[in-house]
Amino acid sequence: MIPLSVPNISGNEWKYVKECLDTNWVSSVGKYVDLFEQKITEYTGAKYAVATSNGTAALHVSLLLSDVNENHLVIVPNITFIASVNSIRYTGASPIFIDVCPKTWQMDLDLLEDYLMNKTRQVDGLCLCRETNKPIKAIMPVHVLGNMGDIEKLCEVAKKYNITVIEDSTEALGSRFNKKHAGTFGKFGCFSFNGNKILTTGGGGMIVTDDKALATKAKHITTQAKSDSFEYIHDMVGYNYRLVNVLAAIGVAQMEMLPSFIDKKHEVAEFYKDKLTKFGIQFPETIKEMFQNNWLITINVGEHKVKLIEHLTKLNIQVRPLWKPMNQLSMFKQCNYVNNDNISQALYESCISLPCSTNIKKTDLQDIIVAFEQYYNKRL
Ligand SMILES: *Cc1c(COP(=O)(O)O)cnc(C)c1O
């Protein structure tokens, strides 16, 4: 089988992990945790980084530190992986889903502005939803598939309406907008190192911020809010959300290879573009300010989605549909979904993700193209 996207463990992972095991530094404190955080700040240009047990935890903590609670609303795109919205629900807050732009597949900023202008009002520095009178406390842009919309504009809009920006940049490590890294535009940026992300620690995450006080709080809240180095004194209800040293060691080794991973993703994306556009297949548009990491290469095949999935699966080529739009999931059906043309649904009905591991073989890529040719030529 040609898998969708698998880890590429080919650097110093064994060496660094062995060192953790040999020295007994296996748990939530150790030099690799510090080093991994340092590598992420150096790479992204964020001032501070706090490693977490996964990306969902990073999002949850960022929301908590933005004082989001059950009285609040949080804006999020309708196309994302479930974890973004789950993290919002963990705080008790409710999501407002905004439809996506048909070109970039990212949150539609015109819809966002229109909504804020016409459906909210400012009271005492809070942005209240007119219908429910609940404050919209945060907005969580998700850099879907490693691409980004106009994040600078989004931040300007959020500022105008007094809404905190928490970037779900879990899919976008290495992506940049005007040379500035994904995750460094909002008050917080969150990364994930799950098995299928561009870089993996097995499971892991990271919060980045430029605010020292918030970084300190993030570290505190992710280590059970222990406030004394000797006694078990805790000053709030905290979480056990820290990344362990063994996994951070894998992360440090993976960081050494990240530039080559991004080069490879780019190469694979270009290959697919070159070979597949002739069939009328579309790729998400990347706006000119963007450099994207091509994390998970996903195409729009229009009405061919179901049949193509069937065809490719039969040939042992692993493909996946796009995530089911959030507004359609049973838990979120009650939530507000802001849209004109339900682009989310159209994309869901016509997009598939293609194999794009950083260690994919040239012959596998060629086999995939042959499979596409078979499919489309048969139908001509
Ligand atoms: C992967 C992902 C997450 C969560 O990361 P985990 O490390 O799996 O918890 C959150 N949001 C999006 C959009 C993701 O793709």
The ligand as a Gaussian input file, in Angstrom:
#p B3LYP/6-31G(d) Opt

LIG

0 1
 C       -3.668000      17.824000      14.386000
 C       -4.581000      18.947000      14.652000
 C       -4.876000      19.371000      15.965000
 C       -4.547000      18.646000      17.215000
 O       -3.359000      18.120000      17.410000
 P       -3.133000      16.815000      18.315000
 O       -1.667000      16.920000      18.557000
 O       -3.529000      15.632000      17.522000
 O       -3.914000      16.965000      19.581000
 C       -5.652000      20.506000      16.125000
 N       -6.143000      21.172000      15.079000
 C       -5.914000      20.788000      13.820000
 C       -6.496000      21.595000      12.702000
 C       -5.146000      19.643000      13.563000
 O       -4.955000      19.261000      12.296000

